Amino acid sequence: MSAVLLFLIALLLGIVIHQLTSPQSPGAPASALPARGTTSTTAAPTRRDPPAPKTAATPTQSWLPTAGTPAPPAPACGGTLRGSEGSFSSPNYPGPYPPDALCIWHIEVGPGLTIQLKMETFSVEGTASCLFDRVELYEEPGAGSMDPAPYRGGPTRFCGNVAPPTFNSNSNYLRVIFVSDSSVGAPGFSARYRAVAPSEKSCAWDEHLCDQGLCLHLGFICDGFHDCTDKSDEANCSLKHKECGGPLTALEGHFSTPSHPQPYPHQQLCLWQISVPVGHVIDLHFHNFSLESHEDCSFDFVEVHDSAGTGAASLMGRDLQPCGVLLWKW
C-alpha cells in the first residue's frame, strides 16, 4: 500500500517539474483563453506614408475675405426682364460702373408684341470702334436661343456720350450686353423698354423713322449716305435749310432760325451743338423770340439740353414765348 502511495506522489512531482521547466512558445498569449463574452481581434498595422517634404509657404491672397467676414455684394448686373415695361442700368449707376464687367439682360414680352428700347442717359468709355467699353444689342428669335443676330440697320456696338437712337425689335425677345474693360470707367447708362404692337413702332421726336422701325439720329439725315434701306433719309434733302443746325465751337457766336428775320420754313428740325473748352461755361441769350403759340409747345418749340443728347434727363427747358430774352447757363 505504501508503495502505491509513493508511486502516486512521484508521478505528481514529475508532472509539476515538467510544467515548470517547459519553455512557452514565442508570441503565445499570456492568457490561454479569452474572457467569456468578449471577442479577441487583432488590428492590422496602419501604413504610414513618409512625411511630405517641406516647401515654401503659399502666399496668402489678401483680396480673399477672412473667415467670418462676408464678401461685399456684387452690383446688380444682368438678368431676365419680363412684363410689358421695365428699366435697367449699368452696375452702380449713377456712379461709375466697375471694371471687367459682363452684364447680359434678356428682355421678353408677350407673344405677338415687339420691344421698344430707349437709352435715357448714356456715358460709356470708348473709341469710334467701341473696343473698350460698349453696349451691344441682339435680337433673339426665341427663348433660349444660342445664335442671336445683331440688329439690322447699323452698328452692333455703342459707346461714347451720345445715346443710341430708339430701337424697335422685330421679335418679342431682345438681348442687351454691357462690357467694360479693366481701365477707365464712366457713369454708364440707364434704359427703359416697353412692349408695343408691330404697328406702333415709333422714334423720338428728334429721330428719323424708316424701314418699319429703324430709328436714326438726325446727323445721319442728308449726309450723302443711304442709312435706310428705303433711302428715306436722303429722299427730301432739298427741304432741309442750309442754316438749320450744326456744330458751334467758337468762344462766342450766334445762330438763328432758317431765313431769319423772315418766317422760318415748315418741317424743320434743327440741332445746334455748342461746345467750348474745358473750364468755360456758356451764356445763351435768345432775342426777338417768336414761334407759333401753343399751351404745351406741341407744335413749334425750342429746347435746350445740357449734354450732347436730347433725352428727357438732359432737358433744361422748352419755350415758345412770343418775344423777350432768355438766359440759359450750364
C-alpha positions as CSV (number, residue, x, y, z in Angstrom):
1,M,0.0,0.0,0.0
2,S,2.8,2.3,0.9
3,A,4.5,1.5,-2.4
4,V,1.4,2.7,-4.3
5,L,1.2,5.9,-2.4
6,L,4.9,6.7,-3.1
7,F,4.4,6.0,-6.8
8,L,1.5,8.5,-7.0
9,I,3.5,11.2,-5.2
10,A,6.4,10.7,-7.5
11,L,4.1,10.9,-10.6
12,L,2.6,14.2,-9.3
13,L,6.0,15.7,-8.6
14,G,7.2,14.7,-12.1
15,I,4.2,16.5,-13.8
16,V,4.8,19.7,-11.7
17,I,8.5,19.7,-12.5
18,H,7.8,19.2,-16.2
19,Q,5.4,22.2,-16.3
20,L,7.9,24.4,-14.5
21,T,10.8,23.5,-16.7
22,S,9.0,23.6,-20.2
23,P,9.5,27.0,-22.2
24,Q,6.5,28.9,-23.6
25,S,6.1,29.2,-27.3
26,P,7.1,32.7,-28.7
27,G,4.1,35.0,-29.3
28,A,1.8,32.9,-27.1
29,P,-0.8,35.0,-25.3
30,A,-0.5,35.4,-21.6
31,S,-4.0,34.1,-21.1
32,A,-4.7,30.8,-22.9
33,L,-8.4,31.6,-23.2
34,P,-10.2,34.8,-23.8
35,A,-12.6,36.2,-21.2
36,R,-16.1,34.9,-21.6
37,G,-18.4,37.1,-23.6
38,T,-15.7,39.0,-25.4
39,T,-14.1,38.6,-28.9
40,S,-10.5,38.8,-29.4
41,T,-9.4,40.7,-32.5
42,T,-6.0,41.7,-33.8
43,A,-5.8,45.2,-35.6
44,A,-3.9,45.3,-38.8
45,P,-0.9,47.6,-38.6
46,T,-1.6,51.1,-40.1
47,R,0.5,52.0,-43.0
48,R,2.2,55.4,-42.6
49,D,3.3,57.4,-45.6
50,P,6.6,59.1,-45.2
51,P,6.3,62.8,-44.3
52,A,5.9,65.2,-47.2
53,P,9.0,67.3,-47.9
54,K,8.8,70.8,-46.6
55,T,8.1,73.5,-49.1
56,A,7.9,77.3,-49.1
57,A,4.7,78.6,-47.5
58,T,1.9,79.5,-50.0
59,P,1.4,83.3,-50.0
60,T,-1.9,84.5,-48.6
61,Q,-4.4,86.0,-51.1
62,S,-5.0,89.4,-49.5
63,W,-8.2,90.0,-51.6
64,L,-9.9,87.0,-50.2
65,P,-12.4,87.7,-47.3
66,T,-11.2,86.4,-43.9
67,A,-13.2,83.8,-42.0
68,G,-16.4,85.3,-40.6
69,T,-16.2,88.4,-42.9
70,P,-18.9,88.3,-45.6
71,A,-17.8,89.3,-49.1
72,P,-19.2,92.6,-50.4
73,P,-22.3,92.2,-52.5
74,A,-21.7,92.4,-56.3
75,P,-23.6,95.2,-58.0
76,A,-26.7,94.3,-60.0
77,C,-25.6,93.1,-63.4
78,G,-27.9,91.4,-66.0
79,G,-30.9,89.1,-65.6
80,T,-34.2,88.3,-67.3
81,L,-36.7,91.1,-67.6
82,R,-40.4,90.2,-68.3
83,G,-43.5,92.2,-68.5
84,S,-45.0,95.0,-70.6
85,E,-42.4,97.6,-69.5
86,G,-39.4,98.0,-67.3
87,S,-36.0,99.6,-66.8
88,F,-32.4,98.6,-66.1
89,S,-29.0,100.3,-65.8
90,S,-25.3,99.6,-65.7
91,P,-23.8,98.4,-62.4
92,N,-23.5,101.1,-59.7
93,Y,-25.5,103.6,-61.8
94,P,-25.4,106.6,-61.5
95,G,-22.0,106.0,-60.0
96,P,-19.1,104.7,-62.3
97,Y,-19.5,101.2,-63.4
98,P,-16.9,98.6,-62.2
99,P,-14.0,97.3,-64.3
100,D,-14.2,93.9,-66.1
101,A,-18.0,93.8,-66.1
102,L,-20.0,91.5,-68.3
103,C,-23.8,92.0,-67.9
104,I,-26.4,90.3,-70.1
105,W,-30.1,91.2,-69.9
106,H,-32.7,89.1,-71.6
107,I,-35.9,91.1,-72.3
108,E,-39.0,89.1,-73.0
109,V,-42.5,90.5,-73.8
110,G,-45.7,88.7,-74.7
111,P,-46.2,86.8,-78.0
112,G,-47.1,88.9,-81.0
113,L,-45.5,92.0,-79.5
114,T,-42.2,93.8,-80.1
115,I,-39.8,95.6,-77.9
116,Q,-39.1,99.3,-77.9
117,L,-35.8,100.2,-76.1
118,K,-34.6,103.7,-75.3
119,M,-31.4,104.7,-73.6
120,E,-32.4,107.6,-71.3
121,T,-28.8,108.5,-70.2
122,F,-25.6,107.2,-71.8
123,S,-21.9,107.7,-71.0
124,V,-19.7,104.7,-71.8
125,E,-15.9,105.0,-72.4
126,G,-14.9,104.0,-75.9
127,T,-13.4,105.0,-79.2
128,A,-15.2,105.1,-82.6
129,S,-14.9,101.3,-82.8
130,C,-16.0,100.7,-79.2
131,L,-13.2,98.3,-78.5
132,F,-13.0,99.1,-74.7
133,D,-16.4,99.5,-73.0
134,R,-19.6,99.0,-75.0
135,V,-23.3,98.2,-75.2
136,E,-24.4,95.6,-77.7
137,L,-28.0,94.8,-78.9
138,Y,-29.1,91.4,-80.4
139,E,-32.4,90.2,-81.5
140,E,-33.3,86.7,-80.3
141,P,-35.8,84.6,-82.4
142,G,-36.9,82.7,-79.3
143,A,-36.3,81.9,-75.6
144,G,-33.0,80.2,-75.0
145,S,-31.6,80.9,-78.5
146,M,-27.9,80.5,-78.6
147,D,-27.5,82.1,-82.0
148,P,-28.7,85.7,-81.8
149,A,-28.4,88.0,-84.8
150,P,-27.2,91.6,-84.4
151,Y,-30.0,94.1,-85.0
152,R,-30.3,95.4,-88.5
153,G,-29.6,98.8,-89.8
154,G,-26.5,100.0,-88.0
155,P,-23.5,99.1,-85.8
156,T,-24.0,96.4,-83.1
157,R,-21.8,98.3,-80.6
158,F,-22.5,101.6,-78.9
159,C,-20.2,103.7,-76.7
160,G,-19.4,107.4,-76.1
161,N,-21.6,110.1,-74.7
162,V,-24.3,110.2,-77.3
163,A,-27.1,107.7,-76.6
164,P,-28.1,105.2,-79.3
165,P,-31.3,106.0,-81.1
166,T,-34.6,104.3,-80.1
167,F,-34.5,100.7,-81.0
168,N,-37.6,98.7,-82.2
169,S,-37.2,95.0,-82.3
170,N,-38.9,92.6,-84.8
171,S,-39.5,89.9,-82.2
172,N,-40.5,89.7,-78.6
173,Y,-37.0,88.7,-77.4
174,L,-34.1,91.1,-77.1
175,R,-30.6,90.6,-75.6
176,V,-28.6,93.6,-74.3
177,I,-24.9,93.1,-73.4
178,F,-22.7,95.5,-71.4
179,V,-18.9,95.0,-71.4
180,S,-16.3,97.1,-69.6
181,D,-12.5,96.6,-69.7
182,S,-10.1,96.8,-66.8
183,S,-9.2,100.5,-67.1
184,V,-11.1,103.8,-67.2
185,G,-14.8,103.7,-66.3
186,A,-17.7,106.2,-66.8
187,P,-21.1,106.9,-65.3
188,G,-22.8,104.3,-67.5
189,F,-26.3,104.2,-68.7
190,S,-30.0,103.9,-67.8
191,A,-32.5,102.3,-70.2
192,R,-36.2,101.6,-70.3
193,Y,-38.2,99.3,-72.5
194,R,-41.9,98.7,-73.3
195,A,-43.9,96.2,-75.3
196,V,-45.5,97.6,-78.4
197,A,-47.6,96.2,-81.3
198,P,-45.6,95.9,-84.6
199,S,-47.8,98.7,-86.0
200,E,-46.9,101.0,-83.1
201,K,-43.2,101.2,-83.7
202,S,-42.0,104.8,-83.4
203,C,-39.0,107.0,-82.8
204,A,-38.3,110.0,-80.6
205,W,-39.2,113.4,-82.0
206,D,-35.5,114.2,-82.7
207,E,-35.0,110.9,-84.7
208,H,-35.9,109.7,-88.2
209,L,-38.1,106.6,-88.7
210,C,-37.5,104.3,-91.6
211,D,-37.6,100.6,-92.6
212,Q,-40.5,99.6,-90.4
213,G,-39.0,100.7,-87.2
214,L,-35.4,101.7,-87.7
215,C,-34.6,105.0,-86.0
216,L,-31.7,107.2,-87.0
217,H,-30.1,110.2,-85.3
218,L,-30.6,113.4,-87.3
219,G,-26.9,113.6,-88.0
220,F,-27.4,110.7,-90.5
221,I,-30.1,112.6,-92.4
222,C,-29.0,114.2,-95.7
223,D,-25.3,113.3,-95.1
224,G,-24.9,111.7,-98.6
225,F,-25.1,108.1,-97.3
226,H,-28.1,105.8,-97.5
227,D,-28.5,104.5,-94.0
228,C,-32.1,103.4,-94.5
229,T,-32.9,100.6,-96.9
230,D,-35.9,102.6,-98.2
231,K,-33.5,105.5,-98.7
232,S,-35.9,107.9,-97.0
233,D,-33.0,109.5,-95.0
234,E,-31.7,111.0,-98.3
235,A,-35.1,111.5,-100.1
236,N,-36.1,115.1,-99.3
237,C,-32.8,116.9,-98.6
238,S,-33.9,119.9,-100.7
239,L,-36.3,120.7,-97.9
240,K,-33.6,121.0,-95.3
241,H,-32.4,124.6,-95.0
242,K,-28.6,125.1,-95.1
243,E,-28.8,127.2,-91.9
244,C,-30.6,124.6,-89.9
245,G,-28.3,123.2,-87.2
246,G,-24.7,122.3,-86.9
247,P,-21.7,122.4,-84.5
248,L,-20.7,125.7,-82.9
249,T,-17.2,125.6,-81.2
250,A,-16.0,129.3,-81.1
251,L,-15.8,131.1,-77.8
252,E,-18.7,133.3,-79.0
253,G,-21.1,133.3,-81.9
254,H,-24.7,133.5,-82.9
255,F,-27.3,131.4,-84.8
256,S,-30.9,131.8,-85.8
257,T,-33.9,130.0,-87.4
258,P,-33.6,129.4,-91.1
259,S,-34.4,132.6,-93.2
260,H,-34.4,134.8,-90.1
261,P,-35.7,137.5,-89.9
262,Q,-38.2,136.2,-92.4
263,P,-40.6,133.4,-91.2
264,Y,-38.9,130.1,-90.8
265,P,-39.9,127.3,-93.3
266,H,-42.2,124.3,-92.5
267,Q,-41.0,120.9,-91.5
268,Q,-37.6,121.9,-90.0
269,L,-35.8,120.1,-87.2
270,C,-32.5,122.0,-86.4
271,L,-29.9,120.9,-83.8
272,W,-27.1,123.2,-82.8
273,Q,-24.4,121.6,-80.8
274,I,-22.5,124.2,-78.8
275,S,-19.2,123.2,-77.1
276,V,-16.5,125.3,-75.5
277,P,-13.1,124.4,-73.9
278,V,-13.0,122.8,-70.5
279,G,-13.2,125.4,-67.7
280,H,-15.7,127.6,-69.5
281,V,-19.5,127.9,-69.2
282,I,-22.0,129.0,-71.8
283,D,-24.4,132.0,-71.6
284,L,-27.1,131.6,-74.1
285,H,-29.4,134.5,-74.9
286,F,-32.5,134.5,-77.1
287,H,-33.5,137.8,-78.8
288,N,-36.7,138.5,-80.8
289,F,-38.2,135.2,-80.0
290,S,-41.4,134.5,-81.9
291,L,-42.8,131.0,-82.6
292,E,-46.2,129.6,-83.2
293,S,-48.1,129.6,-79.9
294,H,-49.4,126.5,-78.2
295,E,-50.0,125.9,-74.5
296,D,-47.7,122.9,-74.2
297,C,-45.3,123.5,-77.0
298,S,-46.6,120.7,-79.1
299,F,-46.2,122.5,-82.5
300,D,-43.2,124.8,-82.8
301,F,-40.7,125.0,-79.9
302,V,-37.0,125.4,-78.8
303,E,-35.4,123.1,-76.4
304,V,-32.1,123.5,-74.5
305,H,-30.2,120.4,-73.3
306,D,-27.2,120.2,-71.0
307,S,-25.4,117.4,-72.9
308,A,-24.8,116.1,-76.4
309,G,-28.0,114.1,-76.2
310,T,-31.6,115.2,-76.4
311,G,-33.2,112.9,-73.9
312,A,-35.5,113.9,-71.0
313,A,-32.7,113.6,-68.5
314,S,-30.7,116.5,-70.1
315,L,-33.7,118.8,-70.8
316,M,-33.2,122.2,-69.2
317,G,-36.3,123.9,-70.7
318,R,-38.7,124.4,-73.6
319,D,-40.1,127.8,-74.6
320,L,-42.3,129.4,-77.3
321,Q,-42.8,132.9,-75.8
322,P,-43.6,135.4,-78.5
323,C,-40.8,137.8,-77.6
324,G,-38.2,138.7,-74.9
325,V,-34.8,137.5,-73.8
326,L,-34.0,134.1,-72.2
327,L,-30.8,133.4,-70.2
328,W,-29.5,129.9,-70.0
329,K,-26.4,128.7,-68.2
330,W,-24.7,125.3,-68.0
